[in-house]
Amino acid sequence: MKKELETKYSYEIVEENRYEWWIQNKYFKATPDSKKPKFSIVLPPPNVTGKLHIGHAWDGSLQDAIIRFKKLNGFDVLYLPGMDHAGISTQVKVEAKLREQGISRFELGREKFLEQAWKWKHKYAAIIRQQWSKLGLAFDYSMEKFTLDDDINKIVTEIFVDFYNKGLIYKGKRIVNWDPMQKTAISNVEVIYKEVEGFMYHFKYMIQGTNEFLNVATTRPETMFADQCLVVNPKDERYTSFIGKKAINPVNNQAIPIIADDYVELDFGTGVMKCTPAHDLNDFEIAVRHNLEKPICMNEDGTINEMGGQEYQGLDRFEARNKIIENLTKEKTFIKAEPMIHQVGFSERSNAIVEPYLSDQWFVKMDSFADMILKLQESNDKIKFFPERFDQVLKKWMENIHDWTISRQLWWGHRIPAWYNKEDKTKIYVGMEAPKDAENWIQDEDVLDTWFSSGLWPFATLMRGEGFESKYFKEYLPNGVLVTGHDIIFSWVSRMIFQTIEYTGQIPFKDVLIHGLVRDEHGAKMSKSLGNGIDPMDVIANNGSDSLRFSLLTNSTPGQDIRYSDSKVKAAWNFINKLWNASRYVLMNLEEDFKPWEEQAILNSNSLNETDKWVLTEFSKVSKQVNYLIDKYEFAIAGKMLYDFVWNTYCSWYIEFAKVNLNNPKTKEATQQTIVYLLKNILIMLHPYLPFVTEHIYKTLDMKNSILEESWFDKEFVFETDYINVVIELINSIREFRATNNIKNNVILNWNATNGNLEIVTKYNLEINNFLNEFVNANLSINESLVSETTSLSVLDFFIEIPNDDFIDKEKMLEELATKKKELENEISRSERMLSNENFISKAAPSKIEEEKEKYELYKQQLELIQDKLNKM
C-alpha cells in the first residue's frame, strides 16, 4: 500500500489529467447489454453561441453528482452530452461577426453563410468540451449529439411530416410575435415582458359629416395606418347612436366604420377602441368575427410601408410615431399623451421591441397536446417535479396555451420540409424528400424553431440512426431525470413531454429537478452590463473544480436561486483541505504491510473499542439520511450533513480519540481498520460532490483501480454508544471552563452531575471518567443535590458543577445564570403553548407529544434549580 499524500493539498496536482484517465479507462461508458438497472441523463444541450457560464457549471454539477451517485449505487448509467445549434442566437452572433468584416449574409448567400455558421459551431464546441472536462462531467462521449446532426435532422423531418399528416401542424396567417431586428417570427416564450414608461395617446376620430368626434386612445399610433374600424360595446349607452356610422382616421383621412363587439370593456379607457387586425391578436379575432380586411402597414424590419403614404413610408415605426404626434398636433386632432407604465414585449435574443404582426407561418396545434399533458399529470404515471409546485406551473401554462409558431425566417436550423408548386403557390407538398418533379417546386425558405428539434432530445439522441430498434433507445428511455431551470418549463420541458409521448408513446423522463438562477452575492442577476458575471473556468483556475462544485451543490435548494460568492468557494477549499489533512494522518499511521479487513470482518469484529463502535454508528445514521436526501435531490442538506460528519465527528473527535487508541497495542489494529474503513466510505459518499480529490485520495489507499468501482455504503451499525456524545459535550464544557477561568490543564477538576437526565452518566460513569481523565484531567461524580452555594455551573441535559470557590467569578456567574433563566422561561412558555394547542395535540405523533411533555418537566426542574441558586447567591 502506498501510504503517502503530498504535504499540502494542491488542486492543480490532484485534478491534472484525472478526467482524461477516467475517459481513457471508459468509466463513463454506458453498457446497454449489462444486467444492471439503467439510469440516464441527457444533458440539456448548451447553445454553441459561446462559452459556458456559471449557470451551466451549476446545472452540470447537479447532473454529474446524480450520475456518480447512481453509478456507485450499482446502476448502469448514461450521461449523454450534446449541444444545441440555437437558431436565432447563433445566427445573430455569426451575422455580427460578418458585419465586423463588412459582409452581410445576403451578400454571401445561404450556402456560404451556413459554412460560416458551421465554423463558428466547431470553434465553440471545442471550447465547451474543454470546459466540460474541467468540470469533470461523467459523459459517454461516444454518444455525443448535436441538434443539426444528420440523424437528428432525419427524425425532425419525420416528425414534422407525421404531425402535418395528422393535422397537428398547419400553415396559416396569424398574428405572431415579430422580431423586426432579426426579421423573424418568435414564439410566446421567447418574448420577455418588461415594465416600461410610455404613453397612452389620445386622438380625435371625427364622425363623418359632423363636428362630433370619438376619443380613441392607443399606445401604438404607428399602426393607425392599418385601422379598419372603431369598436364600442353594444351595451355602452354613450356610443349606441354612433354604431353604423363612419369615423375619419386622422392619419390618412380614410372613413372607417364604427361597429359593436362585446370584447370592448365598458369601464376601460374611453370605451372606444381602434381595430388594427394585422397588428394585434385581439383585433385580428374581431376582424375574423366581422369579416374585416387585414392590411399590414409595416415592413418586416419595422419601417412603415406604402400605407403610410409619401410622408411616412420608410420611417422607423418609432420615428413615425413621433411624426404622427407632431403632425396631428398641428391639425388639432391630437388630444393628449397620458404617461403610463405598461408591459412591453422584448425579443429574448435581439432585445428588439416585439411587434404583433400578421404573418404566414407554420404552427403546431396545441389543444390536444395541452390536454395530453394535463391528463398525464393527473394520473399515477405523472412526471414528478422537484419541487412539486412546478407541476402546477406546467398545468397553468397548459390551461392557457396558444398554438405554437414553429417557423423562423432564418437560415441556420432545420429547414422546413415543405415545397410550393411554382405554378400554383397554394399547392403545398410536405414530405421526407422533395417531390419527384422537384424542378416544379420551391422549398420553404424558413427553418424550424430551435425548440422543435430540442423538444425531441430525450429520445432522438438515443436512436443512433436505428430508430425504435436502437438498444440505447430501448434501455435508457425514459431518462431518469431532467435537470433544468424554471425559466424553460414552457419553452422546452412541456414540448419534450408532448413530442416524446406523441412519437414514442413513452414519457421523456421520470423526474424533473428544477433549479433557479445563479445570482451574485448581493442577489442581483448576473449580466454583462452589470459586470458581475462569473466565468467558472476562472474559479476553477484559482480554486479547483472540486471547490466550485462543492460550493454550488451545498448551496442548491431545489427550485431556488443561489448566490455565488468567493467566500463559499474558499470555505469549500478549506473543507477539502481538512479532508486532505485527515487522510494524511490516517495514511501516516499505517504500516507498510497494512491490509484492510474485508467489510464483513468490520461488521463482525469483537475487537472494536467504544469509539470505533460510536463512530460507525454515527456514520450509519448519516449515510442513511444522505442516501435518502440525494434520492430526493436535496444536495445542500445532504452535503452539509456530510460536511458536519467529516469535520466534527470524524476529524475533530474520532481522530482525536484514535490518537490515544493507536498508541495502545490492545486497540491499535481495530482502530486502524475502522479509521481506514470510514475514510474509504467517506470518500465514496463525497465522490458525487468532490470527484477529483476523492479519487486521488482513494488511489493512495491502493484498493480497487478507481473509486468508481466501489459501492455506496449501505450497512447499518447499531451500538449502544450514545454516552460518547455526552462525553463530547462534557469535554467541550470543561475545556471552555478551563479557558474562561484560566485554569491550567494539570489542575484536576472534580465535577458533580446533578438534576435532570442522569441515566446515561450514571450507567456509564466509569467509561465517562476514563475519557475525562484522558482528555481534560477531570472526574465526574453523581449527586442528587447541590454541593455548594457558590458552585460553578454548566448545563447539558443535566447540571455539572465544581465545588471550588477559587474558580468563581461571582458577577459573571450571576449574569450567566440570569441569561439561562430567561432562556428556560422562554422554553417553558413555548412548551406550554404547544401542549395547550389542540391542533398540536390532535395531529402530532404520540411520541412527539410525550417528548414535549418530558422537555417541559425538565425545563421546570432546571428553572427551579437556577432560581434556587440565584436566591442563595
N, C-alpha and C positions, 0 to 999 in steps of 0.2 A: 504494500500500500504506500502510495506517495503521501507524505504527511506534512506537506508544506504549502502555505499560501504566501503570496507576496506580503511583505511587511505592511504595505499601505494599499488600501483599495484604490485601484485605478480603472475607471470605466473604459478608458482607451484600450488598455490591455485586455480587459475582460470581454469587450464587445468586438474586438478586431477579429475579422474572419469567421466568427462563430456562425453567423447567418449562412454564409456560403457552405460551411461544414454541414449544417442541417440540410441544406438543399442537396448537396452532393450525396449525402447518405440517405436521401429520399424519406426523411422523417415526416414530411408533409404530403406524401404521395397517397392519394386515395386508392383503395383496393376494393372495387365493387364486388369482386368474386369472393371476398372473405365472408366468414360466417358471423362476424361481429355485427352488433346493431349499428345502424347507419345514422350519421348526423351531418348535415351540410349547412353551410352559409355561403350565399353568393354575394360577393362584395357589391354594395351599391356603387356602380361604376363612376369614378370621378371624371369630370369633364377634362378633355385634353386642351382646355383653354390656357392652362398654366400650371404652376406648381401646387402641391398640396398645402393646405393651410392647417392651422391648429385644430379646427373642427374635424378635418379628415383624420388627424392623429388621434383624437378622442374616439371617433367612430371606429377606426381601425383597431385601437387598443381594446375596446369593448368586445369586438368580434373575435379578435385573436385570443383574448382571455377565455372566452366561451369555448372556442375550438380546442385550446390546450387543456382546459378543464375536462371537456368531453373525451378527449383522447386519453387522458390519464385515468378516466373512469371506464375505459375499455371499449369505447366506440371507435368504429372506423369512420374517420372524419374527412370531409372535403370542404376546403376553404378555397372557393373559386375566384380568381382575380379577373378583373376586366376594366375597360374604360369606355366612356361614352363620347360619341362624336359631337354631341351638344350643338346641334344645328345652328341656331342664331348666334349663340355665344362665340363659337369658334369662327363662324363666318365674319362676325364683327371684328375679331382680332386679326384675322388674315387680311381683311379689307383695309384695316387701319395700317397694317404693315406695308401693304402695297401703296397706300396713299403717300406714305413717307417717301416712297420711291417715285412718286408722281404717276402712278399707274392705277387705273380703275379696273374693276373686274370685267366691265363690259368691253373694255379695250382688249383684254386677254381672251375673252370668250369662255364658255362653260368648261371645256376640257382643260385648258391651260390653268384656269383658276383652280380647278379641283386638284391639279398637280401641286399647286402651291399649298393647298389645304392639307394634302397628304404629307408634304414635307413638314408642315407645322406639327401634324399629329405625331410623326415619327420622332421629332425632336423632344416634344414634351412627354411622350410615352416613355422614352428612355430616362428622363428626369424623374418621372413618377415611380418607375420601377426602382430606381436608386433610393428614393425616399422610402418606399415600402421596405426595402432591405434594412435601412437604418432603424425603422420602427420594429423590425423583427416579425413581420406578419407571416403567419404559417401557411403560405399559399402553395397550392399544387399548380406550378406554372405550366405544366403540360395541358392544363385545362383553360388557360387564359383566353378571353374573348374580347372582341371589340365590336361595338354595335353596328359597324359597317362591314364586318366580315362577310364573305360571300354566302356562307351557310346561314348566317343570321338574316341576310337580305332575302334569301330564298323563303325562309319562314315568314318574314314580314310580308312579302308579296303574297304568299299563300293565304295568310290570314286576312289580308285586305280583300283578296278575291273572294274568300269564303264569306266574310262578313257582308260584302257587297251583294253576293248572290242570295244571302239570307235576308236582305233588306235592312241590315243593321248599319250599313254605310250608304250614304246618299250624297248627291251633289245638288246644291240649290243656292238661290240668292237669299242671304240672310244678313242681318246686322251682326258684324263681328267687331272684335277689338282690333283696331288697326294701328300698327306702329308706323307712322309716316317717315321716321328716320330710316328704318330698315325696309320700308315698303312691303310689309307682310302682315298677314293676319296673325294674331296670337290668341291663345286660349284664356279663359277667365282666370285661371290660376297663375298665369304669367303677368297679371296686372297687379301692381302694388298700389293700394289706395293710401293717399296722404292727405292730411288736413292742410288746406291752402287758403290764404287770404285772397278773396276775389270780390266780385260784384254781381249783384242782380241788376241787370239793365232793363229799364222800363221804356217802352216805345208806344207812340200813338198809331194805332191801325184805324185810319179814318173809315167810317161807314160810307160806302159808295153812294154818291149823290146827296150827301148830307154834310153838316158841320159836326156831327157826332163822331166820337171815336171810342175804341176799346183800349184799355191799358193792358198791354201784353208785356210780361217780364220773361227774360231769358238770361242764362249765364253764358250763352254762346251765340252772340249776334252774327258771327261769321257764317252761320248756317242759314240765315234768313233768306238767302237767295233761292233756297230749295223748299221754302214753305209751301204747303199745298192747301192749308185751310187753317182757320181758328176753331178751337173746340171749347164748348162750355158744357156744364152738366145740365141735362134736360129738366132737372128739378130746381135749378137756380133761377128764382123769380127775377133776379136782376137782369138776366140776359135772354129770357124766353122770347122776347119780342125781336131779338136780333137773329134768331135761328132762321136759316134760309136766305138771309141777306148776304151781301158780299162786303169784304173789307179790303182796303188798299194796303198792300205790303209796302212800307216806306222805303225799302232799299231799291226796289225796281218798279214801283207803281203798278204792279200786277194786281188784278182783282181776284181774290180767293174767297171761297165760300165759308160761311160760319155754320158749323154743324154741332150736333149734340151727341155726347157719349158719356156713359157712366164713369169712365176712367177718371175724369176730372173731379177733383175733390172740391166740395162746396166751400170748405173753410181754409183752403190753401192758396196763398198768394192772392192774386187779383181775381181768381176764378175763371180767367180766360187763358187758354194755352195755345201756343202756336204748334202746328204739327208739321214736322220735317221728317218724312218717313225714311229717307235714306241715311239719316244721321242720328237716329235714336231708336232703341229697341221698342219702347212703348209706343212711340209714334208709328213705327213700322206696323205693329199689330193693329193700331187704329186704322191705318191705311188699308190693311187687308180686310177689315170688317166693313169699311165704307168704299172699297173699290177705288182707292185714290192712286194717282201716279206716284212714282218713287224716284224722282230725278236726283242725281248726285251733283253737288256744287263744288266738290274739291277734287283735286288730282291726288294720286297715290302718295305724293310727297308732302301733302298738307297745304298746298297752294290752291288758291281759288281758280276754278276753271272758267270756261267761256260763259257760264251762267252769271258770273259777276260783271259781265259787260267790260267795256274797254277800260273803265276806271279801276276796276278791282282785279281783273284777270291777271294771274301770275304773282299776285301778292301772297306772302305767307299768311296763314289763317289769322295769326295774332296781329300782324300789320293791318290786315283787312278789318279786324275788329276795331282797332283804333281809328282807322279812316272812316268807318261807318259812324262811329260816335261823333267824330268831327263834322262830317257832312250833315248828319241828321240833326245835330245841334243847330247848325245854320238854318236848316229847313224847319226847325221848331217842331219836329216830330219825336225828338229825344226828350224824355221826361226827366229821368234821373238815373244815377248809378248808386245803388244801395250796397254799402260794404257788408260782407258776409264771410263766414268761414265755412268752406264746404269740402267734401271729399272729392279728390281728383285722382283719376287712374293714371299711373305711370307704367311704361313698359319696364318689366323686370330687367331686361338685358341692355336696352339703349338709354333708359331713363327719359325717353320722349313721352310727352303727354299723349295718352292714347285717344284716338278718335273713333267713336262709334261710326261704323261705315258699312254701307250696303255693298256686299261683295259676293261674287260667285265662288263658293268654297265647297270643300268636302267636309262632311260631318259624320260623326258616329251618333246613332240614335241611342239615347241614354235611358229611356224609361224602363225598358226590360232589364237592363244591366243594374240599374238602381234597385229595382225590385229583387233581383237576384241576390245582391249584397245584403239588403235588409232581411230577407228570409234566412240567408246563411247565418247572419249574426244573431238571429233569434233561435237558432237550432242548437242541438247538442254538439254539432260538428263545427261550431263557430271558431274563428281565428281569435286567439287570446291576445289581448293588448295589455302591455305593461307600461305605465299604469292603466288600469281598466277604464278610466274616464275617457281615454281617447277612442274607445269603441263608440261612445256616444257622439264624439266629434265626427267620426266617419258617418254614422247614421244620419245626423243632422244634415250633413252635406248631401247625402244621397236623397234625402227627402225634398231637397230644393235644387235638384240638378237641372242643368240645361244641356242641350246637345253639344257635343264636343267638336270644336273646329280643329280638324287634323291636317289641313293643307297649309303649307307655308311657301311664300314666294321667295324661295332660296334656291341655291344650287348644291349646298353641302348637306347631304342627307339621303334618305331612301326615296328615290323618285317614284312618284305615284304611278302604278301600273294601269293607267287608263289612256286610251287613244281616241282621238276625234277624227271623224271622216272629213277629208279635205273638201269634199263637195257639199256635204250636209253636216254642219257642225253640231247639229242636235243629236246625231248618231254617236253613241259612246260605246267603246269596246273595253271591257275590263278583263284582264287575263294574266296568266303567268308570263306569257311572252307576247310579242307584237302579233297582230293579225297576219295571216298568211300573205295577204296582199298589202304588205307593210308600206309600199310606196304610196298607197292611197290614204294613209293615216298619219296623224301627227301625235306624238306622245305628249301628255300633260307636262308642262314645264315645271310644275311645283313638286316639292318634296313633302314628306310626311313630318308632322310634329315629332320632335325627338322623343317625347313621352310615349308615342305609339310603339316604337321599337323597344325602348327600355321597359315598357309595360310587359314585354314577353320575356324579360331577363331571367326569371326563376327557372323556366323550362327550356327556353331556346339555347341557353348556354350549355345545357346537359345533352342536347340531341346529337351534337357532333356530326351533323350531316347524315345521321342514321334514323332520324325521326323517332317515332314511338318505339322502335326496336333497340335504341341505344340502351346499353346496360346502365349507363350513368343516369339516364332519364328514369329508368325503372327503379333504381336503387335510392336515388337521392332527391326525388320529388315526392312529397312536399319538402322544401327546405326546413331545417329545424327552427330557425328564427331569422327574421329580418330586423336588422338594427339600423334605425334611421331617425332623422329629425322630424319634429312635429310639423315643420313648415311644408313638407311634401306628402302629407297624408292624402291630399286630394289629387295632386298632380301625378303622383307615382303609385302610392300604396293602393289606392282604390282601383286604379287601372290595371295593376298587376293582378288584383283579385279577379275582376270580371273577365279579363282577357285570358287568364290561365284557365279558369273554370270553363269558359266557353269553348276553348280549343282543346283542352286535355281532359276535362271532366274532373279535375282534381283542384284542391286549393293550392296556392303557390307556396305557402309557408304555414307552419303551425302556430308560431308566436310572432308578435311584433313588439320589439323593445323600442320605445320612443324616448329620445333624449332631446334636450333643448340646444341652446347655443353656448359657445364658449365666449364669455364676456371678459372685459379687463377687470382688474382688481377693484375698480370703483363701480362695477356693474354696467358700464357703458358697452354698447355693441361695438365690436371691433370693425374698423373700416380704414381704408387708405386715407380718406380725407381727414380723419381724426389722428392718424399717425400712431394708432395704438394696436396695430396688428402684430401678431407674434408668428415668427417663422419657426415651426417645430424643429427644423434642421439646426437652427442657431441654438435652440435649447439643448438639443442632443449634443452638439459640439462642445457646449460649456458644462454640461452636467451628466450626459449619458442618456441613452434611451430608457433604461430602467427607471431612472429618476423621473423622467417625464411621464412615462406610463403609469407609475405608481401614484403620482400626484393627480393625474386625470381620473384614474379608476377609483381612488379612495375619496374623491370629491363628487362622484357622479351618482346622484339620486335619479332613478328613472323619471322621465318626463320634465325634469327641471333643468334650467340653465346652470352653468357653473362659472365661477370666476377664476380666471387664471392669475396666478401670482408667482413671482420668482421665489418668494419665501416658502411656498408649498413645495416647489421643486427642491429647494435646499433641504427642507425637512425630510423629503423622501430620500435624498442623498445621505443624510445623517442616519436614517434608519438602515439603509443598505450598509453603511459603514459599521453600524452596530452589529449587524448580522455577520459581516466580514470578520470583525474582531472576535466575536464569539466563536466563529468557525475556526479561526486561527488557534484560539485557546484549546478547543476540542482536539484539533489535529496535533498540537504540540504535546498533548497528554496521552498520546497513543504510541505504543512501541512499534518497532519495525515489523514485527511478526503478528501484529494485531489482526484478528479475523472477526468480523461481525457475526453475531449469532443469527441463526435463522429466526424469522419472526416468531415462530411457534415457541422457540426457547424463551423469548422475552415474555410471551403470554403465560407460559407455564412456570417461569422461574420462581423458585422459593428463596433465592438469594438476594432479591431486590430489597433495598433498605426503604425506610419510610418516605424519604424524599423522592426516591425513584418512583415509588407507588403513587405518591401525591402528584408528581408532575405528569405521569402517564394518565392519571385520572383526569386532571385538568385539561390535558391535551385532547383526550377523548371527548370531553364535553364541548370544547371549542370546535373540534373538527366536525362534529355532528351539526352544530349550528351553522358553521361556514358552508358546509355542503348544501344545507337547506337554503341558505341565503343566496348562494351563487346560482342554484337552480331557479331562483326567483329573480335573478339578475340584479340582486342588491349588492353590488360590488363594493360600495362605500362602506356599508355596515360590516360586511364580511372582512374587508381589508382592514378596518380599524380593529376588529376582534383579533385578527392575526397579528397586527402590529402590537397590540397590547400584550398578547401572549408572549410574543418573541421578546419584546423589550423588557417587560416586567417579570413575567412568570419564568421564562427560560433564562434570559440573560442576567437580570438583576437578582433573582432568587435561586433558581435551580443551580446555576453555575456557581453561585456563592456557596451553596450547600455542598456542591460537588467538590469544591476546593478542599474541604475537610475530608470528605469520603474518599477522594483519590489518594489521600495520604495515609489511609487506613487499609492495611492488607486485606482485612476481612470484607471491606465494602468496595474496594477498588474495581475489581473486574465487572461487577454488576453495574456500577456507576459508569464505567467506560462504555459498556454495551448500551445502557439507557441513553446516555448523552449523545452517542452516535446515532442510535435508532431514532431519537427525537429529531436530531439535526437533519437526517435524511428526509423524514416526513414533513418537517417544516419547509424544507426546500421544495418538496413536491407540491405542497399546498400554496406556497408563494410563487410557484413557477408561472401560473397564468398572469400574475402581476409583474414579476421580475424575471423574464425568461433568460436573459443573458447571465446575470450573476448567479442565479440558482444552478444553471447548467455548469458554470465554471467551478463553483464550489463542489457540486456533485461529482464532477470529473476528478477532482482532487481526492474525493473519498474512494475513488477507484472501485466502484461496484459494477453496475452494468455500463454498457457503452455510452448510453445517454440517459438523462433523466426522463426523456420522452418514452423510454421503455419501461418505466416504473408504473405502479398502480396507485391510485388515490387511497389515502388512509381511510379505512372503514371499520377499524377494530374498536371494541369497547372495553375499557379498563374501569373497573368499579372497585376501588379500595376505600376502606374507611380511613381517610386521611384528612378530614375536614379540619382537624386540630392544627394542621400545618398552616392553614390560613390565619388561625388565631395567633400562632407563633409569629407569623409575619407582621401582624398588627401590633403585637406586643413589642417586637424588636424595633419597629418603626417608632412606637411611642416612647420607648425607653431611650432610644438614640436621640430623639427630639428633646427629651427631658434633660439628658446629659448636656446637649449642645446649648439649650436655653439657660441652664444653670451653671454652665462652665464647669462640669464635673468630669474629672479625668477618668479614662477608661479603666484604670487599675483600681478604682474605688468600687467595692462591691455594693450593689444596691439590693436591699431586701424589700420586695414589694408584697402587698396584700391584695388579694382579689375579694371583692365583697359585693353583694346585692346584684340581682339580675340573673342572667342565664349563665350559671356557673357549672352546668353539667359537663361541658367539654373540658374546662380547665380542671375540674375535679377528677374526671375519668383519666385524663392524660397528664396529670400533674408531674409525674416523673419524667415523661418524654419532653414536656414543655421545658422543664427546668434544665434538662440536658442541652437543649438548644440555647436557652438563655445564658447558661454558663459558658457555652462555646462562643457565642457571638456578642453578647453585651455585658458579660460579667455580672449577672443578676440572678436572683432567686425569687420564686413566686409561691406564696402561701395562701391558703384559703381561710377567710374569716367571715363570720356572719354579720359582724357589726364593725363600725369604725374603730380604729385603734387609738387614734389621737385627734384632739380637736384642731390641731394645726398640721394636718397631713396633706401632702401634695396629691393631686388628683388627676387621673387621666381616664377618659371614658371610652369603652368599647361597647359590647353588649352587657358589660358589667363594669364595675369601677376597679381601678387599681390605684393603690395609694402607698406612699412611702413615709413611715413614721420618723422623720428626721427634720427637726426644725432648722437645721443648718442649710437646708436646700430651699427654704421658703422665701419667696418674695411676696409678702402678705398682700400688698396693694395690687400686684399683678394677678395674684390668685383670686382676690375678690372680683376683679374685673372679668377674669375668665369664667368664674362661677356665675356671675350675673349674665354674661353672654349665653352661657349654656342653659341657664334657667329660662331665658327668653326663647331660645330655640325649642326647648321642651314644651313650654306653654303653647307655642305655635303648633307644634306637632299634636299636642293633646286636643287643641281646638279643631285642627284638621280632622283628626280621628273621630272626634265627637260628631262633626258634621257628616262624615261618611256613614257612621254607624246609625245615624238618625235619618239618613236619606233612604226613603222607601224604594226608589229606583235601584240603588246600590244593593240593598238587602234582597230585592226580588230577582235581580238579574245576575249578580255576581256569583261565582262558584262558591260553594260552602267552605272550601279550603281557604279561599281568599278572604272571606268574612272572618273566619276563625283566626287567620293570620293577623288581620287588622285588630281584632279584639286583644290578641296577645301583645301586640305592639302598644296598644292603649294602656294596658295594665303595667307594662314595663316602663313606659314613659311616666306614668303617675308615681311609680316607685322611685324612679330616678329623680323626679322633681322633688319629692318629699325628702330624699336624702340630701340634695343640694340645698334645699331651703333650711334643713337642719344644720347643715354645715355653715351656711351664711349666718344663721342666728348665733351659733357658737363663736364664730369669728368676730 
